Amino acid sequence: MATQTTVEKPATKLVSKWYFGGLASAGAACITHPIDLTKVHLQTQQEVKMRGYQMVIKIVKNDGVMAMYNGLSASIGRQMTYSLVRFAIYETVKNSVLPQDANRPMPFYQKALLAGFAGACGGFVGTPCDMINVRMQNDVKLPLDKRRNYKHVFDGLWKTYKFEGRVSLFNGASMATSRAVLMTIGQIGLYDQFKQMLLQTGIFKDNLVTHFSSSLMAGFCATVLTQPFDVMKTRLMNAKPGEFKSFAALVVYTAKLGPSGFYKGFIPAFVRLAPQTIFTFIFFEQLRLNFGREIAVKT
């Protein structure tokens, strides 16, 4: 009698597709946009005049509830450029280029280097939409005769190109790219690391609790790393042509308020970035678990 031989099925794991990060980030932006708008308004104050809740009351009172969603199209456009590129590079290299070994996970220094590179690429590509996003959010603060009145992100991009030149589309690109490097290390790199550490305890599973816990910790770390760059980037992108002659001039301008000037709006920034990070990774992980692709791993 012939004996049956069983072929052992190779170990696999579900990984994301290259565009999942952009979709997840855009979905998160739709939820957190009012907080992001409040943060921009606080950061563009030279003197501390209002707190977060006071700024919200002022915006709603003067311009209505929908003013809290000024620049939403630019925010989505930013996520579909900046976040799509950084997630696509990070996930593609991690899952398709680097060897997959379940017993030897990717060390953190490699995650940080890869995240930094992905963030630099995403930050540069996303600069035009990022600048339009800041301008549209800040428009309600300006006098009526000085408002730019962009209808949507594409209108903003076209008017900036037409009246200010193509170079103006990348105002603040160096600042945005530097910030994106730190943001991506803090968000994607540290999320990956925190998730790995939680799973290695044997207590946590690849589920919503782990995704929430990892993203909350990553959101806090990302806020601490990026807030000084975020404050200066917002000022630079909202500046008139020639207002700041150099990066040093911008630093001096911000430093007049003391060290706290670089962390202006920190609480609103964390309140925005924490939910944005949490929603991004929850959406991202759900896309991965339900629509991801399987790859073989070495055991």
N, C-alpha and C positions, 0 to 999 in steps of 0.2 A: 504494500500500500504506500503510495507516494505521500510524503510529508509536505504539508503546506508551509511555505515560508512567508513570513510577514515582513513587508517593507516598512521600515520606520519612517513616518512622515517628518520631514525636516522642521525644526522650530522656526516659527515666523512671528512677526510683530506688525501691528498696524502703524503706519506712518502717514503723515499728512501729504496732501498734494500741494504743489508749489503756490497755488493761489489762495489757499485757505486762510493764511495770515491776513491778507488784504481784506477778504470778506468779513472775517471776525472783527478786525479793527474798525472797519466801517460801521458794522452793527453796533459796536460799543460806543463809537463816536455819536451816533444818533441819540443814545441815552444820556451821555455825559456832557453834551455840548453846552447846556446852560451854565454848568460849573466852569467849563473851560472859558467861556465868554467872561464870566465874573473875574476869573483869574487874570485875564488879559487887561481888564479895566483897572484892577488893583495895581498891576505891575507898571502901567503907563502913568501912574500918579508920581509926580516928582516929590511931593510931600504927602505924608500920611493924612488923608482927609476923611476917608471913609473905610469902614470895615466891610467884610463880605456881604453881610445881610443888609447893610445900609445901601451898598451899591446895587443889590438886587431890587430893593424897594424903589430906588431912584429910577432905574431903567424901566421897570414895569409901570411906574407912575407916569413917567414922561413919554414913553413910546409904546406901551402896551406889552402884554405877555409874549406876543410873538417876537418882540425885539430880543428876547432871550435866545432865539434861534437864528439871529443874524449871522450869516457866514456858514450856515450848515452845509451848503453845497460845497464850499471850499474845504470844510473840514473832512467831508467824505472824499473829495478829490485828493486831499493830502494823504489820507489813509490808503487810498487805492494807488498811490505812487510810493510814498515813503515807506509805509508799513508793508505793502505788498512786496517791494524789492528786498527789504531787510529780512522778512520771514522767508521769502523764496530762496535767497542765497543761503541763509543759515540752515534751513531744513534740507535743501537739496544737497549741500556739501556734507552735512552730518549724516544723512541717510543713504546717499548714493555714491559718495566718493570715499568717505572714511570707512574702514573695516567695521563690520557689525559683530561684536563679541559680547554676548550676554554676561560673561564673567569679568570682562574688563571694560566697564563703561568709559566713555570719553572723559578725560581729566578736565578739571575746571579751567586750567590755563588755556587749553585748546578751545574750550567753549567761549572763554573771554576774548581770545584773539579772533576767532571766527565771528563772534557777535560784533566785535568792534569793526571789523572789515565790512560786514553786512550793514551795520549802522551807518558807516561813512558813505557807502554807495546809496543807501536809501535816503539819507539826509540831503545829499546833493540833488538827487532826482526830485525829491519832494519839496525843494525850496520854493519854487514859484507858487505852488498851491498853498504852502505854509504862509508865505507873505500875504497872499490875497485873503487867507483865513484871518490873519491878525488884523488886517485893514478893515475887513467887513465887520468884525466883532467890535472894533474900536470906533466905527463910524458914528454910532449913536451918541458918543461923547462930544463930537465936534459940533461947532455952530452950523446951522443949516447951509450957509453959503460956502462952507469949507468941506462939506461931506463929499466923498467920492461917489456914493450911490451906485455901487456895483450891483447889477441885478442878480448875478450868480457868478460862480467861479470862472466860467468861460468868458463872461463879459469883463470880469476883472483882469484876467490874463490878457485879453485883447487890448483893453484900454491902457494897461501898463506898457505893453509892447508898443502900441501906437504913439502914446504921448511921452513916454519916458525912455523908450529904447529897450532892446532885448537884454542889455546888460542889467537893467533894473529888475528884471525878473529874478535875478539871482542875488539881489541885495541881501546881505546877511548869510550867504551860502557857507562861508567859512565857520561862522558861529553856529549855524544850523547843523552843519556836518559834525563839528566838535561835540555839540550837545547830543546828536544822534548816536555817536559812538558810545558815550556814557549811558545814554538811555537804553540802548540795545543790550549793552553788557548788564545793566541793572535789571531790565525787564526780561529779555529772552534768555541770556546766559545764566543769570541767577535763578530765574524760574526753573530752568532745566536742572540746575544744581540742587535747588531746594526740593524739587519733585523727586529727584534721584535719591536724596538723603532720606526723605520720608518713606519712600518705597522700600529702601534697604532695611528699615527698622522691622519690617514684617508686620507691623500694625496697620499701616496704611495700604490701601489698594489703589489701582488706577481708576479712581472714581471722582465724583464731584467734591467730596471733602478734601481730598488731596489737591485737586486743581485749585480750589478756593484758598486753601492754606498757603500753598506755594506762591500763588499770584499775589496774595496780600503782602507777604514778606518781600517779594520782588518789587512790588509797587512802592513800598516804603524806602527800600534801598535806592531805587531809581530816582525818587524825589530828592533824596539827600545828595546824590551824585550830580544831578542835572539842574537844580534850582538856580545857582548862580548864572549858568549859561542861558537858562530859560529867560531870566530877567533881562539880561543884556541883549539876547536875540530879539525879544519882543520890542525893546526900545529901538534897536537898529532897524528892524523891518518896518516899524511905524514912523521912522524918521523921514524928514523931507530930504531931498537930494542935497548933499553937501553939509548936512547938519553936524555930522561927526566926521572929522577929517581922518581919523585913524581909530584903531581898536583901543589904543591907549586913552584917547580922548573919551571914548565911551566908558571905559573903566573908571576914569577920574570922575566923570559925570555921575556915575552910579555910586562911587565911593564917598561922595559928599554926604550921604546919609549914614555913613559908618558901615561896619560889617553887616549889620542887619539889612542894609540896602540890597545886598546880593541875595537875601532870602525873603525879600518882600513878597507877600502872598504865599508863604510856604504852606500854611494850613489849607487854604483853598486849593493850592497845587496838589497837595497830598489827597485832599478830599476828592479832587477830580481824577488824579492819576491812579489812586487805589481802585475806585470803581471801574475806571477805564481799563486798567490792567486785569482786574478780576473778570469783567465781562468779556474782554478780548480772549483770554485763555479758556474761559468756560465755553464760549462759542467755538474757539479753535479746537478744543479737545472733543467737543461734541461732533464737529465736522470730521475730525480724524477717526473717532470711534465708529461713526455711522457711515462715512463715505470715503474713508482712507484706503490706502493700498497696502497690501501685504508684502513684506520683504523677508528674506531668509536671514536668520541670525545664527552665529556659531555658538554652540553650547559646550 
